[in-house]
Protein backbone atom coordinates (compact mmCIF):
# COMPACT_ATOMS: atom_id res chain seq x y z
CA UNK A 1 0.00 0.00 0.00
CA UNK A 2 1.43 3.40 -1.01
CA UNK A 3 1.88 6.09 1.70
CA UNK A 4 -1.06 8.19 0.44
CA UNK A 5 -3.44 5.23 0.66
CA UNK A 6 -2.13 4.41 4.17
CA UNK A 7 -2.84 8.01 5.25
CA UNK A 8 -6.39 7.91 3.87
CA UNK A 9 -7.03 4.56 5.55
CA UNK A 10 -5.78 5.85 8.92
CA UNK A 11 -7.97 8.95 8.61
CA UNK A 12 -11.01 6.79 7.85
CA UNK A 13 -10.29 4.64 10.90
CA UNK A 14 -9.98 7.73 13.12
CA UNK A 15 -13.24 9.14 11.76
CA UNK A 16 -14.99 5.82 12.35
CA UNK A 17 -13.70 5.80 15.96
CA UNK A 18 -14.94 9.37 16.52
CA UNK A 19 -18.34 8.40 15.18
CA UNK A 20 -18.41 5.34 17.40
CA UNK A 21 -17.54 7.40 20.47
CA UNK A 22 -20.14 10.02 19.52
CA UNK A 23 -22.77 7.32 19.03
CA UNK A 24 -22.09 5.83 22.46
CA UNK A 25 -22.16 9.33 23.98
CA UNK A 26 -25.56 9.97 22.43
CA UNK A 27 -26.87 6.65 23.73
CA UNK A 28 -25.59 7.48 27.20
CA UNK A 29 -27.18 10.96 27.17
CA UNK A 30 -30.52 9.57 26.03
CA UNK A 31 -30.53 6.84 28.67
CA UNK A 32 -28.91 8.68 31.59
CA UNK A 33 -30.53 11.79 33.05
CA UNK A 34 -27.26 12.69 34.79
CA UNK A 35 -25.36 12.60 31.48
CA UNK A 36 -27.99 14.84 29.90
CA UNK A 37 -27.72 17.31 32.79
CA UNK A 38 -23.94 17.46 32.50
CA UNK A 39 -24.20 17.99 28.74
CA UNK A 40 -26.75 20.81 29.22
CA UNK A 41 -25.17 22.73 32.08
CA UNK A 42 -22.58 25.45 31.42
CA UNK A 43 -19.05 24.11 31.20
CA UNK A 44 -17.40 23.79 34.59
CA UNK A 45 -20.67 23.73 36.54
CA UNK A 46 -20.77 20.58 38.68
CA UNK A 47 -24.05 19.40 40.28
CA UNK A 48 -23.95 19.57 44.08
CA UNK A 49 -24.49 16.46 46.21
CA UNK A 50 -28.19 17.14 46.83
CA UNK A 51 -28.73 17.88 43.13
CA UNK A 52 -27.16 14.56 42.18
CA UNK A 53 -29.64 12.88 44.54
CA UNK A 54 -32.54 14.65 42.79
CA UNK A 55 -31.18 13.49 39.43
CA UNK A 56 -30.79 9.91 40.66
CA UNK A 57 -34.31 9.85 42.14
CA UNK A 58 -35.93 11.12 38.93
CA UNK A 59 -34.00 8.50 36.95
CA UNK A 60 -35.26 5.74 39.26
CA UNK A 61 -38.80 7.08 38.97
CA UNK A 62 -39.01 6.67 35.19
CA UNK A 63 -37.02 3.40 35.25
CA UNK A 64 -39.49 1.81 37.69
CA UNK A 65 -36.82 1.38 40.35
CA UNK A 66 -38.18 3.79 42.96
CA UNK A 67 -39.84 1.73 45.69
CA UNK A 68 -42.28 2.79 48.39
CA UNK A 69 -42.13 1.52 51.97
CA UNK A 70 -44.80 -1.08 51.14
CA UNK A 71 -42.66 -2.49 48.32
CA UNK A 72 -44.76 -1.04 45.51
CA UNK A 73 -43.14 0.85 42.62
CA UNK A 74 -43.59 4.59 43.04
CA UNK A 75 -45.02 6.74 40.26
CA UNK A 76 -45.48 9.84 42.41
CA UNK A 77 -42.55 11.84 43.72
CA UNK A 78 -42.59 14.69 46.25
CA UNK A 79 -39.39 16.77 46.36
CA UNK A 80 -39.02 19.24 49.25
CA UNK A 81 -35.96 21.49 49.61
CA UNK A 82 -35.19 25.02 50.84
CA UNK A 83 -35.62 27.96 48.45
CA UNK A 84 -32.55 28.64 46.34
CA UNK A 85 -31.34 25.03 46.24
CA UNK A 86 -31.78 24.82 42.41
CA UNK A 87 -34.45 22.12 42.63
CA UNK A 88 -36.41 23.72 39.75
CA UNK A 89 -33.31 23.72 37.54
CA UNK A 90 -33.26 19.93 37.47
CA UNK A 91 -36.98 19.15 37.76
CA UNK A 92 -38.70 21.87 35.70
CA UNK A 93 -36.00 22.81 33.21
CA UNK A 94 -33.72 19.83 32.46
CA UNK A 95 -36.06 16.92 33.21
CA UNK A 96 -38.92 17.64 30.72
CA UNK A 97 -36.74 17.64 27.54
CA UNK A 98 -35.00 14.45 28.63
CA UNK A 99 -38.31 12.79 29.58
CA UNK A 100 -39.72 13.42 26.08
CA UNK A 101 -36.85 11.44 24.53
CA UNK A 102 -37.74 8.23 26.42
CA UNK A 103 -40.32 7.19 23.87
CA UNK A 104 -42.41 8.65 21.11
CA UNK A 105 -45.59 10.57 21.83
CA UNK A 106 -45.10 11.54 25.50
CA UNK A 107 -46.97 14.56 26.88
CA UNK A 108 -46.10 16.81 29.84
CA UNK A 109 -48.39 19.07 31.88
CA UNK A 110 -46.48 21.64 33.97
CA UNK A 111 -48.14 23.87 36.61
CA UNK A 112 -47.15 26.47 39.17
CA UNK A 113 -48.78 29.14 41.35
CA UNK A 114 -47.97 31.69 38.61
CA UNK A 115 -48.53 31.13 34.90
CA UNK A 116 -45.65 33.52 34.15
CA UNK A 117 -43.30 31.37 36.21
CA UNK A 118 -44.28 28.05 34.64
CA UNK A 119 -44.22 29.65 31.19
CA UNK A 120 -40.64 30.74 31.86
CA UNK A 121 -39.80 27.09 32.62
CA UNK A 122 -41.42 26.11 29.32
CA UNK A 123 -39.37 28.74 27.49
CA UNK A 124 -36.12 27.41 28.97
CA UNK A 125 -37.07 23.85 28.00
CA UNK A 126 -37.95 24.95 24.46
CA UNK A 127 -34.71 26.93 24.04
CA UNK A 128 -32.66 24.00 25.32
CA UNK A 129 -34.28 21.67 22.78
CA UNK A 130 -33.57 24.15 19.98
CA UNK A 131 -29.93 24.26 21.03
CA UNK A 132 -29.26 20.64 22.07
CA UNK A 133 -32.19 18.64 20.70
CA UNK A 134 -29.90 16.72 18.33
CA UNK A 135 -28.38 15.01 21.41
CA UNK A 136 -31.83 13.64 22.27
CA UNK A 137 -32.74 12.69 18.71
CA UNK A 138 -35.59 15.14 18.16
CA UNK A 139 -36.25 18.85 17.72
CA UNK A 140 -39.19 21.27 17.82
CA UNK A 141 -41.93 21.25 15.24
CA UNK A 142 -41.66 24.38 13.15
CA UNK A 143 -45.34 25.32 13.62
CA UNK A 144 -45.46 24.86 17.41
CA UNK A 145 -42.94 26.92 19.37
CA UNK A 146 -44.91 29.04 21.86
CA UNK A 147 -43.23 29.19 25.29
CA UNK A 148 -46.23 27.69 27.09
CA UNK A 149 -47.27 25.13 24.46
CA UNK A 150 -44.92 23.40 22.05
CA UNK A 151 -44.57 20.08 20.25
CA UNK A 152 -41.62 18.01 19.10
CA UNK A 153 -40.78 16.00 16.01
CA UNK A 154 -41.13 12.75 17.98
CA UNK A 155 -44.77 13.69 18.70
CA UNK A 156 -44.01 14.92 22.21
CA UNK A 157 -46.00 17.78 23.71
CA UNK A 158 -45.51 20.28 26.55
CA UNK A 159 -48.23 22.57 27.88
CA UNK A 160 -48.49 24.55 31.09
CA UNK A 161 -51.06 26.23 33.31
CA UNK A 162 -51.29 28.28 36.47
CA UNK A 163 -52.63 26.71 39.65
CA UNK A 164 -56.40 27.21 40.09
CA UNK A 165 -56.78 27.80 36.34
CA UNK A 166 -58.73 25.54 34.01
CA UNK A 167 -56.65 23.03 32.06
CA UNK A 168 -57.55 22.04 28.52
CA UNK A 169 -55.73 19.99 25.91
CA UNK A 170 -54.29 16.50 25.66
CA UNK A 171 -53.90 14.26 28.63
CA UNK A 172 -50.41 13.98 30.11
CA UNK A 173 -47.94 11.19 30.85
CA UNK A 174 -46.12 13.42 33.36
CA UNK A 175 -47.73 15.99 35.63
CA UNK A 176 -45.33 18.52 37.18
CA UNK A 177 -46.35 20.98 39.91
CA UNK A 178 -43.55 23.36 40.90
CA UNK A 179 -44.38 25.57 43.91
CA UNK A 180 -48.20 25.42 44.10
CA UNK A 181 -48.19 28.21 46.73
CA UNK A 182 -46.32 31.40 45.95
CA UNK A 183 -46.77 33.75 48.91
CA UNK A 184 -47.14 33.63 52.67
CA UNK A 185 -50.55 35.27 52.31
CA UNK A 186 -51.75 32.37 50.14
CA UNK A 187 -50.28 29.84 52.57
CA UNK A 188 -52.16 31.35 55.52
CA UNK A 189 -55.47 31.55 53.63
CA UNK A 190 -57.67 28.50 54.22
CA UNK A 191 -59.82 29.64 51.30
CA UNK A 192 -56.82 29.47 48.96
CA UNK A 193 -55.69 26.10 50.34
CA UNK A 194 -59.20 24.69 49.85
CA UNK A 195 -59.31 26.00 46.26
CA UNK A 196 -55.89 24.49 45.58
CA UNK A 197 -57.04 21.13 46.95
CA UNK A 198 -60.16 21.24 44.78
CA UNK A 199 -58.14 22.25 41.69
CA UNK A 200 -55.70 19.36 42.25
CA UNK A 201 -58.48 16.75 42.32
CA UNK A 202 -60.87 18.34 39.81
CA UNK A 203 -58.55 19.87 37.20
CA UNK A 204 -54.99 18.56 37.50
CA UNK A 205 -55.54 14.85 38.15
CA UNK A 206 -58.21 14.38 35.42
CA UNK A 207 -55.71 15.64 32.82
CA UNK A 208 -53.32 12.75 33.62
CA UNK A 209 -53.30 9.40 31.88
CA UNK A 210 -53.65 6.20 33.91
CA UNK A 211 -50.30 5.40 35.57
CA UNK A 212 -48.94 8.84 34.69
CA UNK A 213 -46.01 10.12 36.70
CA UNK A 214 -46.67 12.91 39.20
CA UNK A 215 -43.87 15.13 40.51
CA UNK A 216 -44.57 17.81 43.13
CA UNK A 217 -41.71 20.22 43.88
CA UNK A 218 -42.13 22.58 46.81
CA UNK A 219 -40.99 23.91 50.15
CA UNK A 220 -43.43 23.71 53.01
CA UNK A 221 -45.28 26.91 53.97
CA UNK A 222 -48.12 25.53 56.08
CA UNK A 223 -48.94 22.24 57.77
CA UNK A 224 -52.18 22.16 55.75
CA UNK A 225 -50.66 22.99 52.34
CA UNK A 226 -50.99 20.70 49.31
CA UNK A 227 -48.13 18.42 50.36
CA UNK A 228 -49.46 18.32 53.91
CA UNK A 229 -52.93 17.24 52.79
CA UNK A 230 -51.58 14.65 50.36
CA UNK A 231 -49.53 13.05 53.14
CA UNK A 232 -52.04 13.42 55.97
CA UNK A 233 -53.68 10.02 56.60
CA UNK A 234 -56.63 11.76 58.30
CA UNK A 235 -57.35 13.94 55.25
CA UNK A 236 -60.12 12.70 52.97
CA UNK A 237 -58.55 12.04 49.57
CA UNK A 238 -54.98 11.75 50.87
CA UNK A 239 -52.41 9.78 48.86
CA UNK A 240 -49.84 9.23 51.60
CA UNK A 241 -49.05 5.62 50.69
CA UNK A 242 -48.58 6.46 47.00
CA UNK A 243 -45.91 9.16 47.28
CA UNK A 244 -42.16 8.76 47.53
CA UNK A 245 -40.92 11.68 49.61
CA UNK A 246 -37.47 13.19 49.10
CA UNK A 247 -37.08 15.79 51.83
CA UNK A 248 -33.74 17.58 52.31
CA UNK A 249 -33.71 20.21 55.08
CA UNK A 250 -31.29 23.11 55.31
CA UNK A 251 -29.76 21.72 58.51
CA UNK A 252 -29.35 17.96 58.64
CA UNK A 253 -31.45 15.89 61.02
CA UNK A 254 -31.09 12.31 62.23
CA UNK A 255 -31.02 9.85 59.31
CA UNK A 256 -30.14 12.53 56.75
CA UNK A 257 -30.47 11.24 53.16
CA UNK A 258 -27.20 12.92 52.20
CA UNK A 259 -25.29 11.34 55.07
CA UNK A 260 -24.66 14.68 56.77
CA UNK A 261 -24.06 14.99 60.50
CA UNK A 262 -26.88 16.52 62.55
CA UNK A 263 -26.91 20.29 62.10
CA UNK A 264 -24.65 20.27 59.02
CA UNK A 265 -25.63 22.95 56.51
CA UNK A 266 -26.89 22.15 53.01
CA UNK A 267 -24.69 23.15 50.05
CA UNK A 268 -22.19 25.20 52.12
CA UNK A 269 -20.52 26.43 48.93
CA UNK A 270 -23.73 28.37 48.23
CA UNK A 271 -25.60 28.82 51.52
CA UNK A 272 -23.40 30.69 54.00
CA UNK A 273 -23.90 30.63 57.76
CA UNK A 274 -25.10 34.23 57.95
CA UNK A 275 -27.96 33.49 55.58
CA UNK A 276 -29.05 30.55 57.73
CA UNK A 277 -28.73 32.56 60.95
CA UNK A 278 -30.84 35.37 59.46
CA UNK A 279 -33.52 32.89 58.36
CA UNK A 280 -33.65 31.43 61.87
CA UNK A 281 -34.73 34.79 63.29
CA UNK A 282 -38.22 33.87 62.13
CA UNK A 283 -38.51 30.34 63.61
CA UNK A 284 -41.84 29.52 61.97
CA UNK A 285 -40.65 30.45 58.46
CA UNK A 286 -37.37 28.59 58.98
CA UNK A 287 -39.20 25.47 60.19
CA UNK A 288 -41.37 25.37 57.08
CA UNK A 289 -39.42 26.83 54.15
CA UNK A 290 -36.00 25.58 55.19
CA UNK A 291 -36.55 22.47 57.34
CA UNK A 292 -39.78 21.21 55.70
CA UNK A 293 -41.55 20.93 59.07
CA UNK A 294 -44.18 23.68 59.09
CA UNK A 295 -45.61 24.28 62.53
CA UNK A 296 -49.18 25.25 63.40
CA UNK A 297 -49.68 28.98 63.90
CA UNK A 298 -50.58 28.25 67.51
CA UNK A 299 -50.83 24.95 69.32
CA UNK A 300 -53.72 23.49 71.27
CA UNK A 301 -51.59 22.81 74.35
CA UNK A 302 -48.43 24.90 74.00
CA UNK A 303 -48.91 28.34 72.46
CA UNK A 304 -46.39 29.79 70.03
CA UNK A 305 -46.26 33.11 71.84
CA UNK A 306 -45.12 31.32 75.00
CA UNK A 307 -41.90 30.05 73.39
CA UNK A 308 -38.88 32.10 74.51
CA UNK A 309 -35.97 31.45 72.13
CA UNK A 310 -32.44 32.37 73.09
CA UNK A 311 -29.21 32.25 71.17
CA UNK A 312 -29.58 34.97 68.55
CA UNK A 313 -25.87 35.49 69.20
CA UNK A 314 -25.10 31.80 69.55
CA UNK A 315 -24.20 29.69 72.63
CA UNK A 316 -22.83 32.68 74.55
CA UNK A 317 -26.41 33.74 75.33
CA UNK A 318 -26.83 30.81 77.76
CA UNK A 319 -26.03 31.60 81.42
CA UNK A 320 -22.81 30.07 82.72
CA UNK A 321 -23.86 29.21 86.29
CA UNK A 322 -26.65 26.71 85.65
CA UNK A 323 -27.44 23.62 87.74
CA UNK A 324 -27.64 20.87 85.11
CA UNK A 325 -30.12 17.97 84.99
CA UNK A 326 -31.18 15.38 82.38
CA UNK A 327 -34.55 13.80 81.62
CA UNK A 328 -35.33 11.08 79.09
CA UNK A 329 -38.13 9.35 77.23
CA UNK A 330 -37.21 5.90 75.88
CA UNK A 331 -38.41 3.93 72.89
CA UNK A 332 -35.96 1.15 72.08
CA UNK A 333 -37.32 0.36 68.63
CA UNK A 334 -35.93 1.20 65.21
CA UNK A 335 -39.08 0.18 63.36
CA UNK A 336 -40.29 2.62 60.74
CA UNK A 337 -42.72 5.08 62.29
CA UNK A 338 -41.73 4.27 65.88
CA UNK A 339 -41.22 7.10 68.34
CA UNK A 340 -37.72 8.27 69.17
CA UNK A 341 -35.61 8.08 72.31
CA UNK A 342 -35.06 11.57 73.68
CA UNK A 343 -32.42 12.72 76.20
CA UNK A 344 -32.90 16.37 77.19
CA UNK A 345 -30.38 18.40 79.19
CA UNK A 346 -31.47 21.55 80.94
CA UNK A 347 -30.20 23.97 83.52
CA UNK A 348 -31.81 26.06 86.27
CA UNK A 349 -30.60 29.61 86.96
CA UNK A 350 -30.83 31.61 90.19
CA UNK A 351 -34.29 32.94 89.20
CA UNK A 352 -35.70 29.41 88.67
CA UNK A 353 -35.77 29.88 84.88
CA UNK A 354 -35.22 26.73 82.84
CA UNK A 355 -32.71 26.74 79.96
CA UNK A 356 -32.90 23.79 77.56
CA UNK A 357 -29.40 22.84 76.47
CA UNK A 358 -28.75 22.37 72.71
CA UNK A 359 -27.04 19.02 73.42
CA UNK A 360 -30.13 16.88 72.76
CA UNK A 361 -30.21 13.19 71.79
CA UNK A 362 -33.39 12.52 69.81
CA UNK A 363 -33.50 9.54 67.46
CA UNK A 364 -34.61 5.96 66.96
CA UNK A 365 -32.12 3.50 68.45
CA UNK A 366 -31.63 0.00 69.82
CA UNK A 367 -31.21 -0.69 73.58
CA UNK A 368 -27.43 -0.89 73.18
CA UNK A 369 -27.31 2.39 71.29
CA UNK A 370 -29.59 4.00 73.88
CA UNK A 371 -27.30 3.06 76.78
CA UNK A 372 -24.18 4.11 74.86
CA UNK A 373 -25.74 7.51 74.14
CA UNK A 374 -26.79 7.81 77.81
CA UNK A 375 -23.23 7.35 79.12
CA UNK A 376 -21.84 9.67 76.45
CA UNK A 377 -24.33 12.30 77.62
CA UNK A 378 -23.37 11.83 81.28
CA UNK A 379 -19.69 12.18 80.41
CA UNK A 380 -20.31 15.45 78.55
CA UNK A 381 -22.84 17.11 80.85
CA UNK A 382 -22.36 15.63 84.37
CA UNK A 383 -26.01 16.11 85.42
CA UNK A 384 -26.88 16.36 89.11
CA UNK A 385 -29.70 13.89 88.49
CA UNK A 386 -31.14 11.91 85.58
CA UNK A 387 -34.91 11.31 85.61
CA UNK A 388 -36.77 8.73 83.49
CA UNK A 389 -39.99 6.73 83.54
CA UNK A 390 -39.56 3.53 85.55
CA UNK A 391 -41.15 1.12 83.10
CA UNK A 392 -38.89 2.18 80.24
CA UNK A 393 -35.73 1.56 82.30
CA UNK A 394 -36.65 -1.51 84.34
CA UNK A 395 -38.15 -3.46 81.44
CA UNK A 396 -35.15 -3.39 79.12
CA UNK A 397 -32.28 -1.07 80.02
CA UNK A 398 -31.55 -1.40 83.77
CA UNK A 399 -29.28 -4.48 83.65
CA UNK A 400 -27.26 -3.01 80.82
CA UNK A 401 -26.99 0.36 82.58
CA UNK A 402 -25.76 -1.25 85.83
CA UNK A 403 -23.24 -3.39 83.97
CA UNK A 404 -21.89 -0.40 82.04
CA UNK A 405 -21.54 1.64 85.25
CA UNK A 406 -19.38 -1.08 86.81
CA UNK A 407 -17.28 -1.63 83.71
CA UNK A 408 -16.55 2.04 83.07
CA UNK A 409 -16.61 3.37 86.60
CA UNK A 410 -19.05 6.06 85.50
CA UNK A 411 -21.86 6.50 88.04
CA UNK A 412 -24.77 8.89 88.09
CA UNK A 413 -28.01 9.28 90.01
CA UNK A 414 -30.82 7.73 87.95
CA UNK A 415 -34.24 8.55 89.37
CA UNK A 416 -37.00 6.28 88.08
CA UNK A 417 -40.58 7.49 88.49
CA UNK A 418 -43.99 6.04 87.70
CA UNK A 419 -46.16 8.83 86.29
CA UNK A 420 -49.76 8.28 87.40
CA UNK A 421 -51.19 11.09 85.31
CA UNK A 422 -52.15 11.37 81.64
CA UNK A 423 -49.69 12.93 79.20
CA UNK A 424 -51.65 16.17 79.21
CA UNK A 425 -51.66 16.35 83.04
CA UNK A 426 -47.91 15.67 83.16
CA UNK A 427 -47.22 18.62 80.88
CA UNK A 428 -49.45 21.20 82.57
CA UNK A 429 -46.76 22.33 85.00
CA UNK A 430 -44.17 22.95 82.30
CA UNK A 431 -46.82 24.58 80.08
CA UNK A 432 -47.51 27.02 82.91
CA UNK A 433 -43.82 27.88 83.09
CA UNK A 434 -43.73 28.38 79.33
CA UNK A 435 -46.68 30.74 79.69
CA UNK A 436 -44.76 32.73 82.32
CA UNK A 437 -41.74 33.02 80.00
CA UNK A 438 -39.60 30.88 82.32
CA UNK A 439 -38.52 28.22 79.80
CA UNK A 440 -35.96 29.08 77.13
CA UNK A 441 -35.21 27.06 73.96
CA UNK A 442 -31.94 27.38 71.96
CA UNK A 443 -32.79 28.99 68.63
CA UNK A 444 -29.44 27.93 67.13
CA UNK A 445 -29.94 24.20 67.90
CA UNK A 446 -30.45 22.05 64.77
CA UNK A 447 -33.51 20.42 66.36
CA UNK A 448 -35.28 23.70 67.22
CA UNK A 449 -37.78 23.61 64.33
CA UNK A 450 -38.63 19.95 65.00
CA UNK A 451 -39.21 20.72 68.66
CA UNK A 452 -41.43 23.67 67.77
CA UNK A 453 -43.44 21.48 65.40
CA UNK A 454 -44.00 18.76 68.01
CA UNK A 455 -44.97 21.28 70.69
CA UNK A 456 -47.46 23.08 68.44
CA UNK A 457 -48.94 19.73 67.34
CA UNK A 458 -49.14 18.30 70.87
CA UNK A 459 -52.67 17.78 72.23
CA UNK A 460 -51.92 15.81 75.40
CA UNK A 461 -54.64 13.32 74.52
CA UNK A 462 -52.29 10.35 74.18
CA UNK A 463 -53.09 10.07 70.46
CA UNK A 464 -50.25 12.31 69.31
CA UNK A 465 -48.18 10.74 66.56
CA UNK A 466 -44.96 11.99 68.12
CA UNK A 467 -44.66 13.20 71.71
CA UNK A 468 -41.22 12.07 72.96
CA UNK A 469 -39.83 15.60 73.34
CA UNK A 470 -43.04 16.80 75.05
CA UNK A 471 -42.78 13.82 77.44
CA UNK A 472 -39.32 15.07 78.42
CA UNK A 473 -40.70 18.55 78.99
CA UNK A 474 -43.37 16.98 81.18
CA UNK A 475 -40.66 15.32 83.32
CA UNK A 476 -39.02 18.71 83.80
CA UNK A 477 -42.27 20.24 84.97
CA UNK A 478 -42.87 17.48 87.52
CA UNK A 479 -39.39 17.68 89.06
CA UNK A 480 -38.92 21.44 89.03
CA UNK A 481 -39.83 21.91 92.71
CA UNK A 482 -37.05 19.55 93.84
CA UNK A 483 -34.26 21.09 91.78
CA UNK A 484 -31.43 23.22 93.11
CA UNK A 485 -31.22 26.78 91.86
CA UNK A 486 -27.99 28.19 90.55
CA UNK A 487 -25.82 30.24 92.89
CA UNK A 488 -25.70 33.89 91.80
CA UNK A 489 -22.38 34.88 90.34
CA UNK A 490 -20.52 37.19 92.71
CA UNK A 491 -19.46 40.40 91.09
CA UNK A 492 -16.15 41.55 92.52
CA UNK A 493 -16.08 45.24 93.41
CA UNK A 494 -13.24 47.05 91.69
CA UNK A 495 -10.42 48.04 94.08
CA UNK A 496 -8.86 51.51 93.98
CA UNK A 497 -5.94 51.60 91.66
CA UNK A 498 -2.68 51.53 93.63
CA UNK A 499 -0.01 53.55 91.86
CA UNK A 500 3.56 52.86 92.88
CA UNK A 501 5.44 55.99 94.09
CA UNK A 502 8.46 56.84 91.99
CA UNK A 503 10.69 59.64 93.47
CA UNK A 504 11.82 62.35 91.11
CA UNK A 505 14.97 64.54 91.25
CA UNK A 506 12.89 67.56 92.27
CA UNK A 507 11.27 65.60 95.12
CA UNK A 508 14.68 64.49 96.41
CA UNK A 509 16.10 68.08 96.35
CA UNK A 510 13.04 69.42 98.18
CA UNK A 511 13.27 66.67 100.81
CA UNK A 512 16.98 67.45 101.41
CA UNK A 513 16.22 71.17 101.81
CA UNK A 514 13.48 70.46 104.36
CA UNK A 515 15.69 68.14 106.38
CA UNK A 516 18.47 70.75 106.46
CA UNK A 517 16.04 73.49 107.51
CA UNK A 518 14.60 71.25 110.25
CA UNK A 519 18.11 70.57 111.60
CA UNK A 520 18.86 74.33 111.90
CA UNK A 521 15.60 74.90 113.77
CA UNK A 522 16.47 72.20 116.35
CA UNK A 523 19.98 73.64 116.84
CA UNK A 524 18.69 77.18 117.47
CA UNK A 525 16.22 75.90 120.03
CA UNK A 526 18.78 74.38 122.38
Buried (B, 14 or more C-beta within 10 A) or exposed (E): EEEEEEEEEEEEEEEEEEEEEEEEEBEEBBBBBBBBBBBBBEEEEEBBEBBBBBBBBBBBBBEEEBEBEEEEEBBBBBBBBBEBBBBBBBBBBBBBBBBBBBEEEBBBBBBBBBBEBBBBBBBBBBBBBEEBBEBBEBBBBEEEBEBBBBBBBBBBBBBBBBBBEEBEEEBBBBBBBBBBBBEBEBBBBEEBBEBBBEBBEEBBBEBBBEEBBBBBBBBBBBBBBBBBBBBBEEBEEBBEEBBBBBBBBBBBBBEBBBEBEBBBBBBEEEBEEEBBBEBBEEBBBBBBBBBBBBBBEEBEBBBBEBBBBBBEEEEEBBBEEBBBBBBBBBBBBEEEEEBBBBBBBBBBBBEEBBBBBBBBBBBBBEBEBBBBBBBEBBEEBEBBBBBBBEEBBEEBBBEBBEEBBEEEEEEBEBBBBEBEEEBBEBBBBBBEBBEEEBBBBBBBBBBBBBBBBBBBBBBBEEEBEBBBBBBBBBBBBBBBEEBEBBEEEEEEEEEEEEEEEEEEEEEEEEEEEEEEEEEEEEEEEE
